[in-house]
Each structure stands twice: as structure tokens, then as C-alpha cells.
Amino acid sequence: MLVYSVRRVLETLRKKAPEVSWHKLVWSNICPPRYSLIVWLLKKNVIIMRDKLLQWGKVMDASCPLCGLDVETRDHMFLRCSLSLRLASLLNCHFLRHNDWDAMLQFVSIALCRNSQARKWHALV
């Protein structure tokens, strides 16, 4: 007799994607769920920023609210904006020195593996 379960159905329907190097950083017990979701949305570039709101006709100005020098995109806000980079420097967030999401997540993942993971993760956020 065949036993059906929700888990089996989900495993059958869900596409298996290759494992990414940063999955343990985002989806682990050391990372609070709200941060996991934000990091995942940022990595996938689906977090809503002003550039997308402008495309949808929800705002008239897509410029960065911090510096006003460029369009507010994920990459600008977290990797290129002079004010956010200055803040990261003041907070000693060295992982923001990278200008690429994969490199930044790999740097953070390696840093977490070297020392107490929970302490390091909470220090990063």
C-alpha cells in the first residue's frame, strides 16, 4: 500500500536546484529568520527598491535618498553608495568592501566558519 504525505508531494513538485556556497549563511540556526529573508531577497535581487517602484509608476523619483547621486538599486544601496559605504566602514563591516554579491557572501561565509558562528553573524548584522 502506497502512503501519501504532504512532504512527498512537495519533494516531487519542488525543483532541486544545485546547492549554493552561501546557503548555510542564510538558512541556518545562527541567522535570525528576518535576516535570512532579507539576505535571500537581496541575493536574488527581488527586494523592492526605488528603481522597481519607478518602473511600476509608484514613485516619480528613483534617486538614492542617501546620496542623491544615482538611482536607488540593490547594488547602489549596498555596494556603491558613498554614505552606506562610509557607515559600513564606521561599523567595521569589511564584507561590504566587495562589489559583487557572490564575493561578499563567500567572504562572510568563510569568516563565519573561522570563528564562533553565532557571535560573528550577530556582529555582522
Secondary structure by P-SEA (a helix, b strand, c coil): cccccaaaaaaaacccccccccccccccccccaaaaaaaaaaaacccccaaaaaaacccccccccccccccccccccccccaaaaaaaaaacccccccccaaaaaaaaaaaaaacaaaaaaaaac
